[in-house]
Amino acid sequence: MNDSIWRRVSSAPLMIRTDFSHDGEWTRLMAAVVEPQTEDEFEADVEFVDDKAFEGVTAAQLRQLVPADSRESFAFLADSQTFAHPDRPILVVQLQDWEEDAEEQVGEPGDDTTFRVIPSEMHSVENNLSLANMDWEEFADAVDDDGVFRGFPE
């Protein structure tokens, strides 16, 4: 795999397909992710990666692929668990933990570096993490018992 996916013009987080056994479901999943979800038509802004070079890639493997000089802090994986579950929960992967006022990475990925999100809530995760309106922990702490973020209680 080359690292060209990390060196691109777009600043949108990546949504990487790692399971290639469900072509129709992948198409429906992409449509669900970018569908406006609120009255204000908020939607997830992601760059889809549909490249068999990523087949079977895990969160841990993905972290190893991120170049040291990358500013990517998170990505989404559409893996076999995404397609096996009726809610299609997408894996959110914390790639790097950046201090707000620092130019260097802090800490190493630990156990709290992934959670899942249903497609209709991806806009909330993507928008807020991209803009640093909310922290990773706010979403990770709000997952259901099965590890899936389905939105904040009203």
Salt bridges, closest charged atoms under 4 A:
ASP3 OD2 - ARG7 NH2 3.20
ASP23 OD1 - ARG17 NH2 2.63
GLU25 OE2 - ARG28 NH2 2.70
GLU25 OE1 - ARG88 NE 2.94
GLU47 OE1 - ARG8 NE 2.86
ASP50 OD1 - ARG17 NH1 3.25
ASP69 OD1 - ARG7 NH1 3.22
GLU72 OE2 - ARG8 NH1 2.87
ASP79 OD2 - ARG116 NH2 2.73
ASP87 OD2 - ARG150 NH2 2.93
GLU103 OE1 - ARG71 NH1 3.91
ASP144 OD2 - ARG150 NH1 2.82
ASP146 OD1 - ARG150 NH1 2.99
